Amino acid sequence: MVLRLKVDESNAIESSGALPNEIHFVEFESEESFKSYSTDEERLKYIHLKEQSVSSSLNILGKAV
């Protein structure tokens, strides 16, 4: 994990909806590393816990320039 932010009304600049509870920035060495993470059997054993506790998520693919 590169960065984990806790968001509340005191540090939000603008929002058109509900504020997220947390924002996580994660970096992978390669697209293959991300695919491996996404399909990791150990991680998938607990994916139901994430699905129960996270109301929404947004994945953005970026590339270093």
Chimera marker file (.cmm) of the C-alpha trace (Angstrom):
<marker_set name="trace">
<marker id="1" x="0.000" y="0.000" z="0.000" r="1" g="1" b="0" radius="0.5"/>
<marker id="2" x="1.367" y="3.370" z="-0.977" r="1" g="1" b="0" radius="0.5"/>
<marker id="3" x="-1.067" y="5.620" z="0.898" r="1" g="1" b="0" radius="0.5"/>
<marker id="4" x="-4.194" y="5.259" z="3.046" r="1" g="1" b="0" radius="0.5"/>
<marker id="5" x="-6.323" y="8.351" z="3.674" r="1" g="1" b="0" radius="0.5"/>
<marker id="6" x="-9.096" y="8.799" z="6.232" r="1" g="1" b="0" radius="0.5"/>
<marker id="7" x="-11.685" y="11.272" z="4.946" r="1" g="1" b="0" radius="0.5"/>
<marker id="8" x="-14.083" y="13.462" z="6.919" r="1" g="1" b="0" radius="0.5"/>
<marker id="9" x="-15.901" y="16.766" z="6.412" r="1" g="1" b="0" radius="0.5"/>
<marker id="10" x="-13.044" y="18.802" z="7.899" r="1" g="1" b="0" radius="0.5"/>
<marker id="11" x="-10.567" y="17.767" z="5.180" r="1" g="1" b="0" radius="0.5"/>
<marker id="12" x="-12.849" y="17.369" z="2.150" r="1" g="1" b="0" radius="0.5"/>
<marker id="13" x="-12.643" y="20.204" z="-0.365" r="1" g="1" b="0" radius="0.5"/>
<marker id="14" x="-15.818" y="19.403" z="-2.285" r="1" g="1" b="0" radius="0.5"/>
<marker id="15" x="-18.196" y="16.475" z="-2.636" r="1" g="1" b="0" radius="0.5"/>
<marker id="16" x="-21.355" y="15.894" z="-4.629" r="1" g="1" b="0" radius="0.5"/>
<marker id="17" x="-22.346" y="12.880" z="-2.531" r="1" g="1" b="0" radius="0.5"/>
<marker id="18" x="-21.448" y="10.878" z="0.523" r="1" g="1" b="0" radius="0.5"/>
<marker id="19" x="-17.796" y="11.052" z="1.518" r="1" g="1" b="0" radius="0.5"/>
<marker id="20" x="-15.772" y="7.869" z="1.370" r="1" g="1" b="0" radius="0.5"/>
<marker id="21" x="-14.642" y="6.458" z="4.693" r="1" g="1" b="0" radius="0.5"/>
<marker id="22" x="-11.142" y="5.688" z="3.417" r="1" g="1" b="0" radius="0.5"/>
<marker id="23" x="-9.137" y="5.993" z="0.223" r="1" g="1" b="0" radius="0.5"/>
<marker id="24" x="-6.336" y="3.525" z="-0.498" r="1" g="1" b="0" radius="0.5"/>
<marker id="25" x="-3.624" y="4.074" z="-3.091" r="1" g="1" b="0" radius="0.5"/>
<marker id="26" x="-1.939" y="0.817" z="-4.049" r="1" g="1" b="0" radius="0.5"/>
<marker id="27" x="0.901" y="0.257" z="-6.485" r="1" g="1" b="0" radius="0.5"/>
<marker id="28" x="1.861" y="-2.944" z="-8.283" r="1" g="1" b="0" radius="0.5"/>
<marker id="29" x="5.131" y="-3.649" z="-10.073" r="1" g="1" b="0" radius="0.5"/>
<marker id="30" x="3.306" y="-4.775" z="-13.210" r="1" g="1" b="0" radius="0.5"/>
<marker id="31" x="-0.098" y="-5.610" z="-14.622" r="1" g="1" b="0" radius="0.5"/>
<marker id="32" x="0.760" y="-9.274" z="-14.071" r="1" g="1" b="0" radius="0.5"/>
<marker id="33" x="1.392" y="-8.549" z="-10.367" r="1" g="1" b="0" radius="0.5"/>
<marker id="34" x="-2.037" y="-6.942" z="-10.124" r="1" g="1" b="0" radius="0.5"/>
<marker id="35" x="-3.679" y="-9.896" z="-11.880" r="1" g="1" b="0" radius="0.5"/>
<marker id="36" x="-1.887" y="-12.272" z="-9.526" r="1" g="1" b="0" radius="0.5"/>
<marker id="37" x="-3.130" y="-10.281" z="-6.516" r="1" g="1" b="0" radius="0.5"/>
<marker id="38" x="-6.681" y="-10.222" z="-7.904" r="1" g="1" b="0" radius="0.5"/>
<marker id="39" x="-6.813" y="-13.988" z="-8.318" r="1" g="1" b="0" radius="0.5"/>
<marker id="40" x="-4.808" y="-14.991" z="-5.237" r="1" g="1" b="0" radius="0.5"/>
<marker id="41" x="-6.556" y="-17.966" z="-3.613" r="1" g="1" b="0" radius="0.5"/>
<marker id="42" x="-5.708" y="-16.876" z="-0.056" r="1" g="1" b="0" radius="0.5"/>
<marker id="43" x="-7.142" y="-13.385" z="-0.698" r="1" g="1" b="0" radius="0.5"/>
<marker id="44" x="-10.261" y="-14.848" z="-2.311" r="1" g="1" b="0" radius="0.5"/>
<marker id="45" x="-10.985" y="-16.923" z="0.833" r="1" g="1" b="0" radius="0.5"/>
<marker id="46" x="-11.753" y="-13.641" z="2.616" r="1" g="1" b="0" radius="0.5"/>
<marker id="47" x="-13.264" y="-11.627" z="-0.231" r="1" g="1" b="0" radius="0.5"/>
<marker id="48" x="-16.724" y="-12.069" z="1.299" r="1" g="1" b="0" radius="0.5"/>
<marker id="49" x="-15.587" y="-9.934" z="4.259" r="1" g="1" b="0" radius="0.5"/>
<marker id="50" x="-14.591" y="-7.111" z="1.908" r="1" g="1" b="0" radius="0.5"/>
<marker id="51" x="-17.865" y="-7.402" z="0.024" r="1" g="1" b="0" radius="0.5"/>
<marker id="52" x="-19.824" y="-7.174" z="3.297" r="1" g="1" b="0" radius="0.5"/>
<marker id="53" x="-17.938" y="-4.134" z="4.587" r="1" g="1" b="0" radius="0.5"/>
<marker id="54" x="-17.232" y="-2.065" z="1.457" r="1" g="1" b="0" radius="0.5"/>
<marker id="55" x="-20.203" y="-0.328" z="-0.139" r="1" g="1" b="0" radius="0.5"/>
<marker id="56" x="-18.339" y="0.618" z="-3.315" r="1" g="1" b="0" radius="0.5"/>
<marker id="57" x="-14.890" y="0.736" z="-4.817" r="1" g="1" b="0" radius="0.5"/>
<marker id="58" x="-13.272" y="2.382" z="-7.785" r="1" g="1" b="0" radius="0.5"/>
<marker id="59" x="-10.133" y="1.082" z="-9.450" r="1" g="1" b="0" radius="0.5"/>
<marker id="60" x="-8.102" y="3.468" z="-11.582" r="1" g="1" b="0" radius="0.5"/>
<marker id="61" x="-5.253" y="2.226" z="-13.716" r="1" g="1" b="0" radius="0.5"/>
<marker id="62" x="-2.476" y="4.751" z="-14.052" r="1" g="1" b="0" radius="0.5"/>
<marker id="63" x="1.002" y="4.622" z="-15.518" r="1" g="1" b="0" radius="0.5"/>
<marker id="64" x="4.096" y="6.399" z="-14.282" r="1" g="1" b="0" radius="0.5"/>
<marker id="65" x="5.398" y="9.020" z="-16.673" r="1" g="1" b="0" radius="0.5"/>
<link id1="1" id2="2" r="1" g="1" b="0" radius="0.2"/>
<link id1="2" id2="3" r="1" g="1" b="0" radius="0.2"/>
<link id1="3" id2="4" r="1" g="1" b="0" radius="0.2"/>
<link id1="4" id2="5" r="1" g="1" b="0" radius="0.2"/>
<link id1="5" id2="6" r="1" g="1" b="0" radius="0.2"/>
<link id1="6" id2="7" r="1" g="1" b="0" radius="0.2"/>
<link id1="7" id2="8" r="1" g="1" b="0" radius="0.2"/>
<link id1="8" id2="9" r="1" g="1" b="0" radius="0.2"/>
<link id1="9" id2="10" r="1" g="1" b="0" radius="0.2"/>
<link id1="10" id2="11" r="1" g="1" b="0" radius="0.2"/>
<link id1="11" id2="12" r="1" g="1" b="0" radius="0.2"/>
<link id1="12" id2="13" r="1" g="1" b="0" radius="0.2"/>
<link id1="13" id2="14" r="1" g="1" b="0" radius="0.2"/>
<link id1="14" id2="15" r="1" g="1" b="0" radius="0.2"/>
<link id1="15" id2="16" r="1" g="1" b="0" radius="0.2"/>
<link id1="16" id2="17" r="1" g="1" b="0" radius="0.2"/>
<link id1="17" id2="18" r="1" g="1" b="0" radius="0.2"/>
<link id1="18" id2="19" r="1" g="1" b="0" radius="0.2"/>
<link id1="19" id2="20" r="1" g="1" b="0" radius="0.2"/>
<link id1="20" id2="21" r="1" g="1" b="0" radius="0.2"/>
<link id1="21" id2="22" r="1" g="1" b="0" radius="0.2"/>
<link id1="22" id2="23" r="1" g="1" b="0" radius="0.2"/>
<link id1="23" id2="24" r="1" g="1" b="0" radius="0.2"/>
<link id1="24" id2="25" r="1" g="1" b="0" radius="0.2"/>
<link id1="25" id2="26" r="1" g="1" b="0" radius="0.2"/>
<link id1="26" id2="27" r="1" g="1" b="0" radius="0.2"/>
<link id1="27" id2="28" r="1" g="1" b="0" radius="0.2"/>
<link id1="28" id2="29" r="1" g="1" b="0" radius="0.2"/>
<link id1="29" id2="30" r="1" g="1" b="0" radius="0.2"/>
<link id1="30" id2="31" r="1" g="1" b="0" radius="0.2"/>
<link id1="31" id2="32" r="1" g="1" b="0" radius="0.2"/>
<link id1="32" id2="33" r="1" g="1" b="0" radius="0.2"/>
<link id1="33" id2="34" r="1" g="1" b="0" radius="0.2"/>
<link id1="34" id2="35" r="1" g="1" b="0" radius="0.2"/>
<link id1="35" id2="36" r="1" g="1" b="0" radius="0.2"/>
<link id1="36" id2="37" r="1" g="1" b="0" radius="0.2"/>
<link id1="37" id2="38" r="1" g="1" b="0" radius="0.2"/>
<link id1="38" id2="39" r="1" g="1" b="0" radius="0.2"/>
<link id1="39" id2="40" r="1" g="1" b="0" radius="0.2"/>
<link id1="40" id2="41" r="1" g="1" b="0" radius="0.2"/>
<link id1="41" id2="42" r="1" g="1" b="0" radius="0.2"/>
<link id1="42" id2="43" r="1" g="1" b="0" radius="0.2"/>
<link id1="43" id2="44" r="1" g="1" b="0" radius="0.2"/>
<link id1="44" id2="45" r="1" g="1" b="0" radius="0.2"/>
<link id1="45" id2="46" r="1" g="1" b="0" radius="0.2"/>
<link id1="46" id2="47" r="1" g="1" b="0" radius="0.2"/>
<link id1="47" id2="48" r="1" g="1" b="0" radius="0.2"/>
<link id1="48" id2="49" r="1" g="1" b="0" radius="0.2"/>
<link id1="49" id2="50" r="1" g="1" b="0" radius="0.2"/>
<link id1="50" id2="51" r="1" g="1" b="0" radius="0.2"/>
<link id1="51" id2="52" r="1" g="1" b="0" radius="0.2"/>
<link id1="52" id2="53" r="1" g="1" b="0" radius="0.2"/>
<link id1="53" id2="54" r="1" g="1" b="0" radius="0.2"/>
<link id1="54" id2="55" r="1" g="1" b="0" radius="0.2"/>
<link id1="55" id2="56" r="1" g="1" b="0" radius="0.2"/>
<link id1="56" id2="57" r="1" g="1" b="0" radius="0.2"/>
<link id1="57" id2="58" r="1" g="1" b="0" radius="0.2"/>
<link id1="58" id2="59" r="1" g="1" b="0" radius="0.2"/>
<link id1="59" id2="60" r="1" g="1" b="0" radius="0.2"/>
<link id1="60" id2="61" r="1" g="1" b="0" radius="0.2"/>
<link id1="61" id2="62" r="1" g="1" b="0" radius="0.2"/>
<link id1="62" id2="63" r="1" g="1" b="0" radius="0.2"/>
<link id1="63" id2="64" r="1" g="1" b="0" radius="0.2"/>
<link id1="64" id2="65" r="1" g="1" b="0" radius="0.2"/>
</marker_set>
